[in-house]
């Protein structure tokens, strides 16, 4: 999907105020998938491992793959939530070779 933030929803809009900022989003299905159906499980596993230790950088979470983050132009100290879908796909492609 392509995601688009339409507007933010303040905590006061909820009966129990959340401690996070909420947003109303639109999800539009892509005409072609960025990951093939055959790769879906492996890609999901990569995403799961990337978020396994939220406070660690992406390099630490994925250290078993020996990824050259400089070559991929990705900050190795960035946390998983800071990476774009395209960056995750480039990591996936680098370890799938």
PASE-593198 format. One record per residue (C-alpha): x negated, y negated, z negated. Coordinates in steps of 0.05 Angstrom, whole numbers. Layout:
ATOM;x;y;z
ATOM;X;Y;Z
...
//
This chain:
ATOM;x;y;z
ATOM;0;0;0
ATOM;-18;-72;7
ATOM;-4;-108;-58
ATOM;15;-181;-65
ATOM;27;-219;-129
ATOM;91;-258;-121
ATOM;93;-294;-188
ATOM;70;-286;-260
ATOM;118;-269;-316
ATOM;103;-301;-383
ATOM;103;-258;-447
ATOM;163;-297;-472
ATOM;206;-265;-418
ATOM;205;-198;-456
ATOM;242;-178;-519
ATOM;176;-154;-548
ATOM;121;-201;-525
ATOM;64;-162;-492
ATOM;-7;-184;-505
ATOM;-22;-183;-430
ATOM;-3;-226;-371
ATOM;50;-193;-327
ATOM;63;-204;-253
ATOM;118;-188;-205
ATOM;88;-155;-144
ATOM;107;-133;-74
ATOM;81;-67;-47
ATOM;81;-60;29
ATOM;65;9;58
ATOM;4;8;104
ATOM;14;31;175
ATOM;-48;75;169
ATOM;-77;104;106
ATOM;-147;82;83
ATOM;-159;153;57
ATOM;-136;215;94
ATOM;-90;264;59
ATOM;-147;315;58
ATOM;-191;267;18
ATOM;-137;245;-30
ATOM;-155;291;-88
ATOM;-229;277;-84
ATOM;-216;202;-80
ATOM;-169;206;-140
ATOM;-223;242;-179
ATOM;-272;187;-163
ATOM;-223;134;-187
ATOM;-210;174;-251
ATOM;-285;179;-265
ATOM;-294;105;-250
ATOM;-244;87;-305
ATOM;-265;142;-354
ATOM;-303;94;-399
ATOM;-271;26;-388
ATOM;-324;-13;-425
ATOM;-381;15;-383
ATOM;-404;-11;-316
ATOM;-389;28;-252
ATOM;-461;51;-248
ATOM;-457;85;-316
ATOM;-389;117;-302
ATOM;-414;146;-235
ATOM;-487;159;-253
ATOM;-483;233;-234
ATOM;-473;213;-161
ATOM;-538;174;-154
ATOM;-506;117;-114
ATOM;-547;60;-84
ATOM;-501;3;-104
ATOM;-548;-49;-74
ATOM;-542;-17;-6
ATOM;-466;-19;-14
ATOM;-470;-91;-37
ATOM;-433;-75;-102
ATOM;-454;-102;-170
ATOM;-474;-39;-210
ATOM;-457;-76;-275
ATOM;-385;-90;-253
ATOM;-330;-52;-288
ATOM;-282;-9;-248
ATOM;-225;-58;-254
ATOM;-267;-111;-220
ATOM;-277;-71;-156
ATOM;-232;-76;-95
ATOM;-201;-17;-59
ATOM;-251;-28;-2
ATOM;-309;-23;-51
ATOM;-282;42;-80
ATOM;-275;69;-9
ATOM;-347;50;8
ATOM;-371;86;-54
ATOM;-328;146;-35
ATOM;-356;147;35
ATOM;-428;142;8
ATOM;-421;203;-37
ATOM;-380;243;14
ATOM;-435;243;66
//
